[in-house]
Amino acid sequence: MKTHWLALLLMGSGVGLFAVRARWVDHGHEGIAVADGTPVLLASRGPDPVRSMVFVAASRQEEELSHAAAFLHDLACEPNSMKLESTLQAWIDSQTADRIPALLRDLSASLPDALSGALQVRLIRRWAETSPSEAGRWAEQMPEIPARRDALEGVAVVWANHDLAAASEWAQQMGDAPARDTVMTSVAYEAARSEPLIALELAMRLPVSAGHVELVSHATRQWALLEPVAATGWAKTLPETNLRARVLSELAAQLGEADPAAAAGLALESIPAGREQDDALVGIVQRWVQKDAAQAAAWVAQFPVGALQDSSVENLVRLWSMQERDAPAEWLNTLPAGELRDLAIEKFARATATEDAQTALAWTELIGNLPRRNRCRELLLNYGMQATHHPTHSPYF
């Protein structure tokens, strides 16, 4: 028996070049080439078996790709979406890093379009679990198709969870600006959970956009869960822009869960009057009423007449009446006649009409402003008629 190392260069059906270890086994006038322990060819033996050996080889890799293509084509016809998803994910989880490049190169192009893009993205994400830098380079070189963005995001998420520093470095060195922004955003969102300062560092390097504002706000709120004073102080240093107003607004609403009074002070002192401030104050009311509805009511009573007062009173009364009925009713009776009392009674009547329409109508008689009283009564009466046919209908629209 003679053993040799031979490079068998095969190209067929897009498989590419590969090498196997072959061994010549002497069987009289015939020979068998054995690749990795598996007989793969028969050949005629000449006077010199080394020089005259002729390989007619079958590629194990090609066979595997053929089986994979058949499997995925059949899977694409699966009518049960849940079964398709679970089967596909199990197959993807079974792929190893050394096989994925060949699958991406030779298999994806032969699949139906509906499956090809999703398959590429998920294979690349699987690849990133063990070889993120290689998976990232592959994703960067993909053509400008929707799957490229998804693939880059997938690599960024997986890599950031395994090695945040390396993922951040990869994101920042990318030359393609749109791709760089996509990857930096994905890495920053992952970083925000455990390293919000790194997330903010990345976020502040991104161009201003709606997505950028959302990212900065998210990272700041994550920071505030760990260090509320530091996060609030940093947010106050932002330039007077929509970004600053948005971040402080959402920060104040979040802080309202632990300290509503302090959050209210932050919203009134640091956020310019306008929609962002109104949204923050309403968010604080929603949280405050869960902790101390009476204090929240006393605070809301100080709001000037307008849209902010209207929405704040509505949220206050609706949430408070869901907890109990007597306390909000007693509060209504302490209010002096005027705009606030009429508004609060209207909101209370609408909030309680689903359970006791007659009592809600009786409350409307206490509304001092006649046009408002008539509108509220008409609304509740219409609701009563509709509720006869649609029991789940609510007077809140």
N, C-alpha and C positions, 0 to 999 in steps of 0.2 A: 504494500500500500504506500502511495506517495501523497504527501500533503503539500498544497501550495496556497499562497495568498493571491487572489485574483480580483481585480477590479472589474466588475461587470457594469458597463455603462449602458443603461437602458433608457430609451426615451419613447414613450408611447402614450397616447391619449392624455397628454399634458401632465404625466406623472413626474417628469423631470429626471435629473441624474441622481443615481444612488450607487452605493458599493456594498457588496456582500462578501462574506468569507466563503470560499468554495474549496472543496476537497475532492480529489480524484480517487475513486475507489476502483481498484483493478478487478474486473470481472471478465477475464478472457479478452474477447474482441470488443467488449462494450465498456462504457464507463458511466458512472453516475456522479454528477456534481451535487454536493450536499451543501445547502446554505443554512447556516445556523441549526444544523442537525436535521433538516428536512430535505429529502430528495426532491429536486426541482427540475432535473432534466436528464435526458438520455442522450448519449453521443457515441459516435463510432470511434473506436480507438485506432489510430494510425501507428506507424513505426515509432513516433515520438509522441507519447500522450500529452506532453506539455505543450508542444508547438502545434499539434494538429487537432487538439481538442476543440470541438465546435459546440457552442452553447446555444440552445434554443430554450431560453429561460422564461419562466412565468414570474411576474413580479408579485411578491406578497403584498407590497404596498399598493400596487394597482388593484389587486383583488380586494383589499380592505376598502379602498375608495369606492370600488364598484358596489360592494355590499352596503356601504354607508349611503351612497346615492340612491340605491333601491329602497333602503329603509326610509330615508327622508321623503322620497317621492310618495311612498305609501302613506307616510304620516301626514303629508299635506292634504290628503283626501279624508282624513279622520273627521267625521262630523261633530264629534263630542269635543268641544273646545277645552274642557277641563282635562280630559284624557290626553288630548294632544299636548297640552302644556306640561303635564306631569311626565309624559313619556319623553318629550323633547328635553326637558331639564335633566332627567335621569341620564339620557344619552350624553348630553353636554358634560355633566359631572364626571362621566367615565373617561373623557378624553384627557390625554396627557400632553404636557408642553411640547414634547418632541413630535407629536402627531398633528397638532393644530395648524402649523404653517402650511402643511400639505393640504389639509382640508380647506383652508382659506384660499389657497392658490388654485386648486384644481376642482374643488367640489362646488363652491358657492355659485360659480358662473353657470352651472348646469341645472340649478334648481329654479322652481317657479319664483317670480319676483316677490310674491307675497311672503315667501319663506326665506329667501336669500338674504335680505337685509337684516332681518332679525337674527338669523343664524350667525352671520358675521359678527354682529355686535356681541352676542352672547358667547361665542367662541373666544373672541378677543378678551372679554371680561374674565372668562375662565383662565385664559393664558396668563392674564395679569396676576392671578393669585400666586403663581410661582415664578414668573419671569416678567415683572411689570415693565422693566426698561425695554425689553424686546417687544412686548405687546404694544407699548407706547409708540415705538418707532414704526411699527407696522400701521397703527392707526393714523399716525401723521402722514404716511405716504399714500393713504387711500385717496381715491378721487373725490372731488367735491360733490358728494351725495349725502342725503339725510343720514345715512348710516354712519358716515364718518364722524359727525358731531356726537351721535349717540355712543360710538365706540370710544371716542376721546373721553367723554364723560364717565363711561364705565371704567376705563383704566384709572382715571383720576380718583374715583371713589374708592376702588379697591386698593390702590397704591397708598392713598392718604390714610387708610385705616391700618395699613401694615407699617408704613414708614413715612410719616408726615413731612419730615425734613426733605427727604429725597423727592417726594411728590411735589413739594413746593418749588424745589430747585428746577425740576423738569418743567413745571408750568411756566416759570419765569424766563427760561432760556429759549422758549419756542419762538421762531422767527415769524410765523404766520399769525398776524395780529388777531383775527377773528378766532382762530383755534386757541391762541394763548388766552384770550378772554374767557372762552368756554371752559378751558381746563382750570384756570385760576379760580373761576367762580365755583366749580365743583369741589375743588380742593378746599376752598375757604368754607363752604357749607359743612364739609366733613370736619374741618378743624374747629368750627364754632362750638361743637359739643364739648370738647375737652380743652381746647387751646383757643379761646375766643380772641386773644390779643394777636395771635398769628393770623387768624381769620380776618381781623380788621386791617392788619398790615397788608394782606393781599387785596382786600376789598378796596382800600384807598388808592391802590395803583390802577384800578380799573376805570375806564371812561364813565362819565356820569350818564346814567340811564335809569329807567324805571327798575330794571333788575338790580342795578348797583345800589340804589336806595334801599330796596328790600333786603339785600344782603347785609348792608351796614346795620340796618335796624335789627335784623335777626341776630347778628353777632353781638351787638350791644346788649340786647335783651338776655342772651345767653351769659354774657359777662355779668350782668346785673344779678343773675341768680346766685353767683359766687361772691361778687363784691359790688353791692348796689351803690355804695358811696363813690367808689372809684369810677364805675361805669357812668354814673350821672355826671360826675365832674368832667369826664372826658367828653361826653355829649355836649356839655355847655360850651366847650372850647371850639366846636365846629363853627365855621363861618355862617353868617345869617343867610341861609338859603333854605330851599324846600327840604333839603336833606336834613338839616338841623331840626326843623320843625317836625318832620315826620319821625325822626329818631326819638326826640323828646316826648312827642305825643304817645307813641307806643310804649316808651319806657315808663311814663307816668301811669298809664293804664295798668301796666304790669305791677308796678310798685304799689298800686292801690290795693292789691290783695293782702299785703303785709301791713301797710301803714297808709290808709286812705287819706288821712289828714295831711301827711307829708306829701303824698302824691298830688293832692289838690293844690298845695302850695307851689309845687314844682310846675304844674300846668299853668297856673295863673301868673307866675312870676317869669317863667323862662320861655313860654310859647306865645308868639304873637297872636293877638285876637284873630279869629278866622276859623276855617273848617278844621284845621289840625288841632287847635285848642278845644273846639267844641267836641270833636271826636274823643279827645283824651278825657275831658270832663265827664262825658256820658259813660265812657268805660269805667271811670272811677266810681261813678254812682252805682253802676251795675255790681261792682265788687263790694262797695261799702255797704249796700243794703243787705248783703249776705252776712256781714259781720255785726253791724249795728244800724238797723233801719231808721231808728229815731234820730240818730246823729246825721245820717245821710239826708233825712227829710229836712232837718234844721238847716243844713248847708244848702240844699237845693232851694229852699224858700228865699235865699238871699239873691238868687239869680235874677237879672233884669228880664222884663217881658221880651219874648222873642223866640226864635227857633231853638236856642239852647235850652231855655226854660221848658219849652214844650216837650222836647225829646227827653230831657232829664226827668221831668215829672212823670211822663208816660212810663219810663223804665222803672222809676222808683215805685210807683203805685202798682204796676203790673207784677213786679217781682215780690214786693212786700205782701200783696194780697194772695200770692201763691203760698206764702208761708203761714199767714194767719189773716183773719178778717177783722177782728175787733180793734187791733192796734191802729191799722191805717184809717179805719172809720173814726176812731177817737181823734186822730191827728187832723182829719178833715174838719171835724167840729171845732177845733181850736183856731182854725184859720179865720182871719177877718174877712168880711165881705170884700170881693174884688176879683181881679183877673186871676190871681193865683188860686184862690178857692174854687172859682168856676172851672178852671182848667183841671185841677186835681179831682174834683167831683166827676167831671166828664170822663176822665181816664179811669177812675175807679168804677164807674157804672159800666163802662165798656169791658173792663177786666173781669167783672163779676157776673156779667150777663149770661155767660155760658152755663153757670150753675144755678142762678136764681134771677131769672129775667124780671120778675115782678118787683123784687127788691131793688134791682138796678134801675127800673123805671121810676120807682119812688125816689131814689136819690136824685134823679134828674130834676125833680121839682124844686130842689134847693139851689139850682144854678140861677144866679141873679140875672145874667145877660139873657134876655128873651130869645133873640135869634140863635144863640148857642144852645139854649135849652131845647128849642124846637128841633134843631138839627140833630142833637143827640137822641132825642126821643124818636124821631123819624128813623134814625139809623138802627136803634134797638128794636123798634117795631118791625122794621123790614127784616132784621135778623131773626126775630121770632117767627115770622112767616116762612123764611127760608129754612130755618132749623127744623120745621115740621117735615120738610122733604129731604133736608140734608143735615142730619144731626151733628156732623163733624164741622159744619161751617162755623166760623168765628167772626165776631164783630171787629177783630183786629185785622187790618189788611196790610 
